[in-house]
Amino acid sequence: EVQLLESGGGLIQPGGSLRLSCAASGFTFSSYAMSWVRQAPGKGLECVSAITGSGGSTYYADSVKGRFTISRDNSKNTLYLQMNSLRAEDTAVYYCAKDGVQYSSTWSNWFDPWGQGTLVTVSS
Amino acid sequence: DIQMTQSPSSLSASIGDRVTITCRASQTISSYLNWYQQKPGKAPNLLIYAASTLQSGVPSRFSGSGSGTDFTLTISSLQPEDFATYYCQHSYPPTFGGGTKVEIK
């Protein structure tokens, strides 16, 4: 069974930094692109970043470009999101999600499954 | 950038109703369109990928159609467990529609 377990969320002051982790199990991690999708309270979904299985190609939404960095450690089956210069508008539940296509050359086809999410609150 | 527009943003329906949700892309996206269901406090769940392929384990009352710019998610006979919010998503770059909340009439 595929499992994705996010961690690292919490309350952080504006301008601060946080690193999210997503521990994956139940599949060949290095064969799949992975993504971070966030959902602000009461709002819709936004894919903020994605990375190919090898880590050689990444995607960032304009809203986080230059502030967030996605990475992965295929030896540890773990996905990361380093978030710097955090703003109030970054407050959201952050989900990691596995891509639906094995050995895909791009970062995102469809997301399946998703983790349970970790809440990031940016507030003073 | 490609924009994804869902309509309606919400709807009220009764058990057994046929429900149709529309997603429109701002430019042609072939069949690179996926649909998700999200219940309150839960992560989204994939229903349909590549516009019309039903994900394994998803009830057959769900179906997807369309290509190019206009896509449709249909629930043939609404069940109590279907009351949720539905999102469309384009693959490249990953872009979601605004969501459609399906509520009980």
Contacts between the chains, C-beta under 8 A, distances in Angstrom:
chain1	res1	chain2	res2	distance
A	35	B	94	6.6
A	37	B	44	8.0
A	37	B	94	7.8
A	44	B	87	6.8
A	44	B	96	5.9
A	44	B	97	7.6
A	44	B	98	5.2
A	44	B	99	4.8
A	45	B	36	7.8
A	45	B	38	7.9
A	45	B	44	6.7
A	45	B	87	5.7
A	45	B	89	7.6
A	45	B	96	4.4
A	45	B	99	7.6
A	46	B	96	6.7
A	47	B	93	7.6
A	47	B	94	3.8
A	47	B	95	7.3
A	47	B	96	7.1
A	50	B	94	6.3
A	59	B	93	6.0
A	59	B	94	7.1
A	95	B	43	5.6
A	95	B	44	7.7
A	100	B	46	7.2
A	100	B	49	6.0
A	106	B	91	7.8
A	106	B	92	6.3
A	107	B	94	7.5
A	108	B	91	5.7
A	108	B	92	6.9
A	108	B	93	7.3
A	108	B	94	4.1
A	109	B	32	8.0
A	109	B	49	7.4
A	109	B	91	5.4
A	110	B	34	4.2
A	110	B	46	6.0
A	110	B	49	4.3
A	110	B	50	7.7
A	110	B	89	7.1
A	110	B	91	6.7
A	111	B	34	7.6
A	111	B	36	7.5
A	111	B	44	7.4
A	111	B	46	6.6
A	111	B	89	7.4
A	111	B	94	7.8
A	112	B	46	4.1
A	112	B	49	7.7
A	112	B	55	6.7
A	113	B	43	7.6
A	113	B	45	7.7
A	113	B	46	7.4
A	114	B	43	3.9
A	114	B	44	5.8
A	114	B	45	7.6
A	115	B	43	6.6
A	116	B	43	6.0
A	117	B	43	5.9
